[in-house]
Amino acid sequence: MDALDRAIKWFGTPPRDAHLADALEVGTMAVSQWRRRGVPAERVLPIVRAVQGAIKPFELRPDIYPDPNWLPPGLVSSDPAAGMDAGAGDAELARPMGAGPADGKAAA
């Protein structure tokens, strides 16, 4: 099973194509085309975010995301072997999106 199929299956109950399409605000035909033609570069990160990091960008497009452990900021790897949050050692990048400053103080 390839990464796109795993992303589709992540949504659980059928029609899974429709669930991924809805999450990405695209038609089910687009998802079907990606199965045949591959995932377009501009859809990789939205898919990764939709499945909460269960699929990594590398798995969908290793040609443009060569680091197999990298995740976009705000996502935490579900793979304990990865050893780093959000694919980076920087605590600022590993914090959830929308979180305040790392020190808990309001920005001036």
C-alpha distance (Angstrom), angle and dihedral (degrees) to the residues before:
residue distance angle dihedral
M1 . . .
D2 3.79 . .
A3 3.80 125.9 .
L4 3.80 95.2 -98.1
D5 3.80 90.9 53.2
R6 3.81 89.2 49.3
A7 3.82 89.8 50.6
I8 3.81 89.9 51.0
K9 3.82 91.7 46.7
W10 3.83 89.9 49.2
F11 3.81 88.0 75.1
G12 3.81 91.1 63.9
T13 3.78 117.5 -153.4
P14 3.82 122.2 60.3
P15 2.95 136.5 -69.1
R16 3.78 83.6 53.3
D17 3.82 94.7 160.6
A18 3.79 86.9 60.6
H19 3.81 92.8 50.3
L20 3.82 92.8 53.1
A21 3.81 90.6 43.3
D22 3.81 90.6 51.4
A23 3.81 91.8 48.2
L24 3.81 89.8 52.8
E25 3.82 94.6 38.8
V26 3.82 92.5 -123.0
G27 3.78 132.7 118.3
T28 3.78 122.7 -92.0
M29 3.80 88.1 -116.9
A30 3.81 89.1 64.3
V31 3.81 91.0 55.2
S32 3.79 89.7 47.7
Q33 3.81 90.7 51.9
W34 3.80 91.2 50.4
R35 3.79 88.3 58.9
R36 3.80 89.9 59.5
R37 3.81 101.5 33.0
G38 3.78 104.0 27.2
V39 3.78 131.1 -107.0
P40 3.83 114.7 -59.6
A41 3.80 114.2 -119.3
E42 3.81 93.2 -115.7
R43 3.83 91.5 56.9
V44 3.82 98.5 51.7
L45 3.81 98.9 84.9
P46 3.81 94.6 41.1
I47 3.83 88.9 53.8
V48 3.82 91.4 48.4
R49 3.81 90.3 50.4
A50 3.82 92.4 45.4
V51 3.81 90.5 57.1
Q52 3.81 91.7 41.5
G53 3.80 94.4 -118.3
A54 3.82 96.0 -51.5
I55 3.82 86.0 126.5
K56 3.80 118.9 42.3
P57 3.82 124.4 -140.8
F58 3.81 89.2 -116.9
E59 3.80 89.9 61.6
L60 3.80 92.5 55.4
R61 3.82 100.2 37.9
P62 3.82 115.3 7.4
D63 3.80 88.6 168.6
I64 3.81 91.2 70.4
Y65 3.83 101.0 22.5
P66 3.81 103.7 46.0
D67 3.83 97.3 167.4
P68 3.81 106.9 88.2
N69 3.83 92.7 -158.7
W70 3.81 100.3 47.0
L71 3.79 120.1 115.0
P72 3.80 126.0 175.9
P73 3.82 116.9 -97.9
G74 3.78 112.6 -79.9
L75 3.79 96.7 36.2
V76 3.78 124.5 97.9
S77 3.77 120.1 -149.5
S78 3.79 115.0 -110.5
D79 3.81 87.2 -155.4
P80 3.83 110.0 90.0
A81 3.81 89.0 -163.0
A82 3.81 89.4 65.5
G83 3.79 88.0 70.6
M84 3.79 96.1 -161.3
D85 3.77 136.1 77.9
A86 3.80 116.2 -122.1
G87 3.79 89.7 -1.3
A88 3.80 92.2 -77.8
G89 3.77 137.1 87.8
D90 3.78 92.8 -134.8
A91 3.82 109.7 108.5
E92 3.80 89.4 -154.0
L93 3.82 90.2 62.1
A94 3.80 93.4 43.9
R95 3.81 95.1 58.8
P96 3.82 116.9 101.6
M97 3.79 117.2 -93.8
G98 3.78 111.9 -89.9
A99 3.80 93.5 23.2
G100 3.77 117.5 137.3
P101 3.81 125.7 -113.0
A102 3.81 116.2 -49.0
D103 3.82 91.7 -114.6
G104 3.82 92.0 53.8
K105 3.82 92.9 -120.8
A106 3.77 122.6 123.3
A107 3.78 116.6 -107.7
A108 3.81 114.3 -103.7
